[in-house]
Amino acid sequence: AYFPPISQPEGRPLTIQDAKGKEWHFQFRFWPNNNSRMYVLEGVTPCIQSLQLQAG
């Protein structure tokens, strides 16, 4: 999967459906960082906790 292009720092909302059919709502945004952009996906904590995801 690919993230959609964004041109404004406020980004755009994303709705993603997990393997069990539950929809999760996130905000995909960025902020300028020197000569590049720092991208972030906001609102993922409830999804990570619900699915008991771990780094690795």
PDB file of N, CA, C and O in Angstrom:
ATOM      1  N   ALA A   1       0.843  -1.181   0.000  1.00  0.00           N
ATOM      2  CA  ALA A   1       0.000   0.000   0.000  1.00  0.00           C
ATOM      3  C   ALA A   1       0.882   1.235   0.000  1.00  0.00           C
ATOM      4  O   ALA A   1       1.997   1.218   0.522  1.00  0.00           O
ATOM      5  N   TYR A   2       0.382   2.286  -0.580  1.00  0.00           N
ATOM      6  CA  TYR A   2       1.093   3.554  -0.633  1.00  0.00           C
ATOM      7  C   TYR A   2       0.244   4.621   0.033  1.00  0.00           C
ATOM      8  O   TYR A   2      -0.985   4.570  -0.010  1.00  0.00           O
ATOM      9  N   PHE A   3       0.911   5.591   0.650  1.00  0.00           N
ATOM     10  CA  PHE A   3       0.193   6.738   1.191  1.00  0.00           C
ATOM     11  C   PHE A   3      -0.108   7.705   0.054  1.00  0.00           C
ATOM     12  O   PHE A   3       0.671   7.808  -0.893  1.00  0.00           O
ATOM     13  N   PRO A   4      -1.229   8.413   0.139  1.00  0.00           N
ATOM     14  CA  PRO A   4      -1.570   9.370  -0.919  1.00  0.00           C
ATOM     15  C   PRO A   4      -0.650  10.584  -0.859  1.00  0.00           C
ATOM     16  O   PRO A   4      -0.117  10.909   0.203  1.00  0.00           O
ATOM     17  N   PRO A   5      -0.463  11.252  -1.987  1.00  0.00           N
ATOM     18  CA  PRO A   5       0.344  12.476  -1.960  1.00  0.00           C
ATOM     19  C   PRO A   5      -0.383  13.566  -1.176  1.00  0.00           C
ATOM     20  O   PRO A   5      -1.608  13.667  -1.229  1.00  0.00           O
ATOM     21  N   ILE A   6       0.374  14.372  -0.458  1.00  0.00           N
ATOM     22  CA  ILE A   6      -0.200  15.521   0.244  1.00  0.00           C
ATOM     23  C   ILE A   6       0.663  16.742  -0.049  1.00  0.00           C
ATOM     24  O   ILE A   6       1.888  16.643  -0.129  1.00  0.00           O
ATOM     25  N   SER A   7       0.020  17.885  -0.206  1.00  0.00           N
ATOM     26  CA  SER A   7       0.756  19.105  -0.520  1.00  0.00           C
ATOM     27  C   SER A   7       0.610  20.170   0.558  1.00  0.00           C
ATOM     28  O   SER A   7       1.367  21.140   0.569  1.00  0.00           O
ATOM     29  N   GLN A   8      -0.340  20.007   1.454  1.00  0.00           N
ATOM     30  CA  GLN A   8      -0.557  20.969   2.532  1.00  0.00           C
ATOM     31  C   GLN A   8      -0.153  20.338   3.866  1.00  0.00           C
ATOM     32  O   GLN A   8      -0.414  19.155   4.084  1.00  0.00           O
ATOM     33  N   PRO A   9       0.481  21.108   4.764  1.00  0.00           N
ATOM     34  CA  PRO A   9       0.935  20.551   6.044  1.00  0.00           C
ATOM     35  C   PRO A   9      -0.172  19.909   6.881  1.00  0.00           C
ATOM     36  O   PRO A   9       0.088  18.967   7.629  1.00  0.00           O
ATOM     37  N   GLU A  10      -1.405  20.411   6.762  1.00  0.00           N
ATOM     38  CA  GLU A  10      -2.495  19.818   7.555  1.00  0.00           C
ATOM     39  C   GLU A  10      -2.872  18.430   7.050  1.00  0.00           C
ATOM     40  O   GLU A  10      -3.582  17.692   7.733  1.00  0.00           O
ATOM     41  N   GLY A  11      -2.399  18.074   5.856  1.00  0.00           N
ATOM     42  CA  GLY A  11      -2.569  16.723   5.340  1.00  0.00           C
ATOM     43  C   GLY A  11      -3.989  16.371   4.971  1.00  0.00           C
ATOM     44  O   GLY A  11      -4.768  17.207   4.512  1.00  0.00           O
ATOM     45  N   ARG A  12      -4.306  15.094   5.187  1.00  0.00           N
ATOM     46  CA  ARG A  12      -5.635  14.610   4.834  1.00  0.00           C
ATOM     47  C   ARG A  12      -6.008  13.449   5.741  1.00  0.00           C
ATOM     48  O   ARG A  12      -5.138  12.739   6.243  1.00  0.00           O
ATOM     49  N   PRO A  13      -7.309  13.260   5.949  1.00  0.00           N
ATOM     50  CA  PRO A  13      -7.745  12.120   6.761  1.00  0.00           C
ATOM     51  C   PRO A  13      -7.628  10.820   5.972  1.00  0.00           C
ATOM     52  O   PRO A  13      -7.802  10.796   4.754  1.00  0.00           O
ATOM     53  N   LEU A  14      -7.333   9.749   6.686  1.00  0.00           N
ATOM     54  CA  LEU A  14      -7.269   8.417   6.088  1.00  0.00           C
ATOM     55  C   LEU A  14      -8.146   7.479   6.896  1.00  0.00           C
ATOM     56  O   LEU A  14      -8.121   7.501   8.127  1.00  0.00           O
ATOM     57  N   THR A  15      -8.912   6.666   6.215  1.00  0.00           N
ATOM     58  CA  THR A  15      -9.679   5.613   6.866  1.00  0.00           C
ATOM     59  C   THR A  15      -9.125   4.288   6.373  1.00  0.00           C
ATOM     60  O   THR A  15      -9.067   4.032   5.170  1.00  0.00           O
ATOM     61  N   ILE A  16      -8.718   3.447   7.320  1.00  0.00           N
ATOM     62  CA  ILE A  16      -8.107   2.164   6.996  1.00  0.00           C
ATOM     63  C   ILE A  16      -8.897   1.067   7.681  1.00  0.00           C
ATOM     64  O   ILE A  16      -9.278   1.199   8.844  1.00  0.00           O
ATOM     65  N   GLN A  17      -9.141  -0.011   6.963  1.00  0.00           N
ATOM     66  CA  GLN A  17      -9.879  -1.145   7.516  1.00  0.00           C
ATOM     67  C   GLN A  17      -8.894  -2.258   7.865  1.00  0.00           C
ATOM     68  O   GLN A  17      -8.072  -2.651   7.038  1.00  0.00           O
ATOM     69  N   ASP A  18      -8.984  -2.766   9.106  1.00  0.00           N
ATOM     70  CA  ASP A  18      -8.081  -3.843   9.509  1.00  0.00           C
ATOM     71  C   ASP A  18      -8.615  -5.196   9.025  1.00  0.00           C
ATOM     72  O   ASP A  18      -9.667  -5.260   8.389  1.00  0.00           O
ATOM     73  N   ALA A  19      -7.891  -6.265   9.325  1.00  0.00           N
ATOM     74  CA  ALA A  19      -8.246  -7.605   8.845  1.00  0.00           C
ATOM     75  C   ALA A  19      -9.568  -8.106   9.408  1.00  0.00           C
ATOM     76  O   ALA A  19     -10.181  -9.004   8.832  1.00  0.00           O
ATOM     77  N   LYS A  20     -10.017  -7.537  10.526  1.00  0.00           N
ATOM     78  CA  LYS A  20     -11.288  -7.939  11.135  1.00  0.00           C
ATOM     79  C   LYS A  20     -12.454  -7.080  10.656  1.00  0.00           C
ATOM     80  O   LYS A  20     -13.595  -7.295  11.068  1.00  0.00           O
ATOM     81  N   GLY A  21     -12.170  -6.105   9.785  1.00  0.00           N
ATOM     82  CA  GLY A  21     -13.219  -5.260   9.236  1.00  0.00           C
ATOM     83  C   GLY A  21     -13.469  -3.974   9.990  1.00  0.00           C
ATOM     84  O   GLY A  21     -14.334  -3.191   9.596  1.00  0.00           O
ATOM     85  N   LYS A  22     -12.733  -3.731  11.071  1.00  0.00           N
ATOM     86  CA  LYS A  22     -12.910  -2.490  11.834  1.00  0.00           C
ATOM     87  C   LYS A  22     -12.213  -1.351  11.103  1.00  0.00           C
ATOM     88  O   LYS A  22     -11.095  -1.504  10.612  1.00  0.00           O
ATOM     89  N   GLU A  23     -12.890  -0.205  11.038  1.00  0.00           N
ATOM     90  CA  GLU A  23     -12.308   0.969  10.400  1.00  0.00           C
ATOM     91  C   GLU A  23     -11.602   1.834  11.429  1.00  0.00           C
ATOM     92  O   GLU A  23     -12.091   2.051  12.538  1.00  0.00           O
ATOM     93  N   TRP A  24     -10.439   2.321  11.028  1.00  0.00           N
ATOM     94  CA  TRP A  24      -9.636   3.209  11.863  1.00  0.00           C
ATOM     95  C   TRP A  24      -9.444   4.519  11.112  1.00  0.00           C
ATOM     96  O   TRP A  24      -9.252   4.529   9.896  1.00  0.00           O
ATOM     97  N   HIS A  25      -9.497   5.618  11.845  1.00  0.00           N
ATOM     98  CA  HIS A  25      -9.390   6.947  11.235  1.00  0.00           C
ATOM     99  C   HIS A  25      -8.111   7.624  11.721  1.00  0.00           C
ATOM    100  O   HIS A  25      -7.875   7.765  12.921  1.00  0.00           O
ATOM    101  N   PHE A  26      -7.301   8.036  10.759  1.00  0.00           N
ATOM    102  CA  PHE A  26      -6.023   8.677  11.044  1.00  0.00           C
ATOM    103  C   PHE A  26      -5.937   9.995  10.291  1.00  0.00           C
ATOM    104  O   PHE A  26      -6.760  10.287   9.423  1.00  0.00           O
ATOM    105  N   GLN A  27      -4.922  10.789  10.639  1.00  0.00           N
ATOM    106  CA  GLN A  27      -4.616  12.014   9.910  1.00  0.00           C
ATOM    107  C   GLN A  27      -3.183  11.884   9.408  1.00  0.00           C
ATOM    108  O   GLN A  27      -2.254  11.746  10.204  1.00  0.00           O
ATOM    109  N   PHE A  28      -3.000  11.928   8.082  1.00  0.00           N
ATOM    110  CA  PHE A  28      -1.680  11.853   7.459  1.00  0.00           C
ATOM    111  C   PHE A  28      -1.251  13.271   7.147  1.00  0.00           C
ATOM    112  O   PHE A  28      -1.894  13.951   6.348  1.00  0.00           O
ATOM    113  N   ARG A  29      -0.160  13.731   7.772  1.00  0.00           N
ATOM    114  CA  ARG A  29       0.268  15.116   7.608  1.00  0.00           C
ATOM    115  C   ARG A  29       1.783  15.217   7.600  1.00  0.00           C
ATOM    116  O   ARG A  29       2.479  14.215   7.763  1.00  0.00           O
ATOM    117  N   PHE A  30       2.292  16.430   7.411  1.00  0.00           N
ATOM    118  CA  PHE A  30       3.737  16.646   7.444  1.00  0.00           C
ATOM    119  C   PHE A  30       4.034  18.027   7.983  1.00  0.00           C
ATOM    120  O   PHE A  30       3.147  18.875   8.087  1.00  0.00           O
ATOM    121  N   TRP A  31       5.304  18.245   8.329  1.00  0.00           N
ATOM    122  CA  TRP A  31       5.776  19.589   8.603  1.00  0.00           C
ATOM    123  C   TRP A  31       7.165  19.720   8.001  1.00  0.00           C
ATOM    124  O   TRP A  31       7.919  18.749   7.922  1.00  0.00           O
ATOM    125  N   PRO A  32       7.495  20.951   7.571  1.00  0.00           N
ATOM    126  CA  PRO A  32       8.815  21.177   6.965  1.00  0.00           C
ATOM    127  C   PRO A  32       9.928  20.910   7.980  1.00  0.00           C
ATOM    128  O   PRO A  32       9.802  21.243   9.158  1.00  0.00           O
ATOM    129  N   ASN A  33      11.019  20.305   7.503  1.00  0.00           N
ATOM    130  CA  ASN A  33      12.163  19.980   8.346  1.00  0.00           C
ATOM    131  C   ASN A  33      13.430  20.248   7.535  1.00  0.00           C
ATOM    132  O   ASN A  33      13.850  19.414   6.734  1.00  0.00           O
ATOM    133  N   ASN A  34      14.032  21.408   7.747  1.00  0.00           N
ATOM    134  CA  ASN A  34      15.180  21.856   6.959  1.00  0.00           C
ATOM    135  C   ASN A  34      14.789  21.874   5.486  1.00  0.00           C
ATOM    136  O   ASN A  34      13.887  22.622   5.110  1.00  0.00           O
ATOM    137  N   ASN A  35      15.430  21.084   4.650  1.00  0.00           N
ATOM    138  CA  ASN A  35      15.109  21.073   3.217  1.00  0.00           C
ATOM    139  C   ASN A  35      14.227  19.898   2.826  1.00  0.00           C
ATOM    140  O   ASN A  35      14.144  19.551   1.648  1.00  0.00           O
ATOM    141  N   SER A  36      13.567  19.281   3.802  1.00  0.00           N
ATOM    142  CA  SER A  36      12.721  18.129   3.504  1.00  0.00           C
ATOM    143  C   SER A  36      11.435  18.217   4.324  1.00  0.00           C
ATOM    144  O   SER A  36      11.095  19.277   4.849  1.00  0.00           O
ATOM    145  N   ARG A  37      10.738  17.111   4.426  1.00  0.00           N
ATOM    146  CA  ARG A  37       9.492  17.056   5.193  1.00  0.00           C
ATOM    147  C   ARG A  37       9.556  15.916   6.196  1.00  0.00           C
ATOM    148  O   ARG A  37      10.163  14.875   5.944  1.00  0.00           O
ATOM    149  N   MET A  38       8.920  16.133   7.333  1.00  0.00           N
ATOM    150  CA  MET A  38       8.761  15.087   8.339  1.00  0.00           C
ATOM    151  C   MET A  38       7.308  14.641   8.255  1.00  0.00           C
ATOM    152  O   MET A  38       6.403  15.436   8.507  1.00  0.00           O
ATOM    153  N   TYR A  39       7.073  13.377   7.903  1.00  0.00           N
ATOM    154  CA  TYR A  39       5.714  12.854   7.763  1.00  0.00           C
ATOM    155  C   TYR A  39       5.288  12.159   9.044  1.00  0.00           C
ATOM    156  O   TYR A  39       6.103  11.538   9.726  1.00  0.00           O
ATOM    157  N   VAL A  40       4.001  12.266   9.367  1.00  0.00           N
ATOM    158  CA  VAL A  40       3.480  11.632  10.577  1.00  0.00           C
ATOM    159  C   VAL A  40       2.062  11.140  10.316  1.00  0.00           C
ATOM    160  O   VAL A  40       1.301  11.756   9.570  1.00  0.00           O
ATOM    161  N   LEU A  41       1.727  10.033  10.937  1.00  0.00           N
ATOM    162  CA  LEU A  41       0.380   9.477  10.887  1.00  0.00           C
ATOM    163  C   LEU A  41      -0.190   9.616  12.293  1.00  0.00           C
ATOM    164  O   LEU A  41       0.200   8.882  13.201  1.00  0.00           O
ATOM    165  N   GLU A  42      -1.105  10.553  12.472  1.00  0.00           N
ATOM    166  CA  GLU A  42      -1.662  10.845  13.792  1.00  0.00           C
ATOM    167  C   GLU A  42      -2.860   9.959  14.093  1.00  0.00           C
ATOM    168  O   GLU A  42      -3.598   9.553  13.195  1.00  0.00           O
ATOM    169  N   GLY A  43      -3.036   9.672  15.366  1.00  0.00           N
ATOM    170  CA  GLY A  43      -4.206   8.931  15.810  1.00  0.00           C
ATOM    171  C   GLY A  43      -4.051   7.427  15.766  1.00  0.00           C
ATOM    172  O   GLY A  43      -5.052   6.710  15.758  1.00  0.00           O
ATOM    173  N   VAL A  44      -2.818   6.923  15.738  1.00  0.00           N
ATOM    174  CA  VAL A  44      -2.610   5.481  15.621  1.00  0.00           C
ATOM    175  C   VAL A  44      -2.616   4.741  16.960  1.00  0.00           C
ATOM    176  O   VAL A  44      -2.751   3.517  16.983  1.00  0.00           O
ATOM    177  N   THR A  45      -2.473   5.458  18.069  1.00  0.00           N
ATOM    178  CA  THR A  45      -2.357   4.791  19.373  1.00  0.00           C
ATOM    179  C   THR A  45      -3.527   3.862  19.682  1.00  0.00           C
ATOM    180  O   THR A  45      -3.277   2.729  20.093  1.00  0.00           O
ATOM    181  N   PRO A  46      -4.790   4.265  19.511  1.00  0.00           N
ATOM    182  CA  PRO A  46      -5.887   3.328  19.792  1.00  0.00           C
ATOM    183  C   PRO A  46      -5.826   2.062  18.935  1.00  0.00           C
ATOM    184  O   PRO A  46      -6.137   0.973  19.420  1.00  0.00           O
ATOM    185  N   CYS A  47      -5.437   2.191  17.694  1.00  0.00           N
ATOM    186  CA  CYS A  47      -5.316   1.036  16.798  1.00  0.00           C
ATOM    187  C   CYS A  47      -4.205   0.108  17.280  1.00  0.00           C
ATOM    188  O   CYS A  47      -4.403  -1.104  17.361  1.00  0.00           O
ATOM    189  N   ILE A  48      -3.053   0.661  17.596  1.00  0.00           N
ATOM    190  CA  ILE A  48      -1.919  -0.135  18.073  1.00  0.00           C
ATOM    191  C   ILE A  48      -2.287  -0.886  19.344  1.00  0.00           C
ATOM    192  O   ILE A  48      -1.965  -2.065  19.490  1.00  0.00           O
ATOM    193  N   GLN A  49      -2.959  -0.205  20.258  1.00  0.00           N
ATOM    194  CA  GLN A  49      -3.351  -0.838  21.519  1.00  0.00           C
ATOM    195  C   GLN A  49      -4.400  -1.920  21.294  1.00  0.00           C
ATOM    196  O   GLN A  49      -4.300  -3.004  21.870  1.00  0.00           O
ATOM    197  N   SER A  50      -5.393  -1.646  20.473  1.00  0.00           N
ATOM    198  CA  SER A  50      -6.466  -2.604  20.224  1.00  0.00           C
ATOM    199  C   SER A  50      -5.951  -3.881  19.564  1.00  0.00           C
ATOM    200  O   SER A  50      -6.379  -4.982  19.908  1.00  0.00           O
ATOM    201  N   LEU A  51      -5.031  -3.726  18.617  1.00  0.00           N
ATOM    202  CA  LEU A  51      -4.484  -4.873  17.892  1.00  0.00           C
ATOM    203  C   LEU A  51      -3.277  -5.484  18.603  1.00  0.00           C
ATOM    204  O   LEU A  51      -2.706  -6.469  18.134  1.00  0.00           O
ATOM    205  N   GLN A  52      -2.894  -4.898  19.727  1.00  0.00           N
ATOM    206  CA  GLN A  52      -1.753  -5.360  20.526  1.00  0.00           C
ATOM    207  C   GLN A  52      -0.491  -5.488  19.672  1.00  0.00           C
ATOM    208  O   GLN A  52       0.235  -6.480  19.750  1.00  0.00           O
ATOM    209  N   LEU A  53      -0.249  -4.456  18.852  1.00  0.00           N
ATOM    210  CA  LEU A  53       0.932  -4.456  17.990  1.00  0.00           C
ATOM    211  C   LEU A  53       2.180  -4.145  18.806  1.00  0.00           C
ATOM    212  O   LEU A  53       2.123  -3.412  19.794  1.00  0.00           O
ATOM    213  N   GLN A  54       3.297  -4.705  18.386  1.00  0.00           N
ATOM    214  CA  GLN A  54       4.576  -4.469  19.042  1.00  0.00           C
ATOM    215  C   GLN A  54       5.630  -4.189  17.983  1.00  0.00           C
ATOM    216  O   GLN A  54       5.525  -4.645  16.845  1.00  0.00           O
ATOM    217  N   ALA A  55       6.642  -3.435  18.375  1.00  0.00           N
ATOM    218  CA  ALA A  55       7.746  -3.146  17.460  1.00  0.00           C
ATOM    219  C   ALA A  55       8.504  -4.428  17.138  1.00  0.00           C
ATOM    220  O   ALA A  55       8.615  -5.337  17.961  1.00  0.00           O
ATOM    221  N   GLY A  56       9.014  -4.470  15.926  1.00  0.00           N
ATOM    222  CA  GLY A  56       9.838  -5.625  15.573  1.00  0.00           C
ATOM    223  C   GLY A  56       9.697  -6.045  14.147  1.00  0.00           C
ATOM    224  O   GLY A  56      10.337  -7.006  13.720  1.00  0.00           O
TER     225      GLY A  56
END
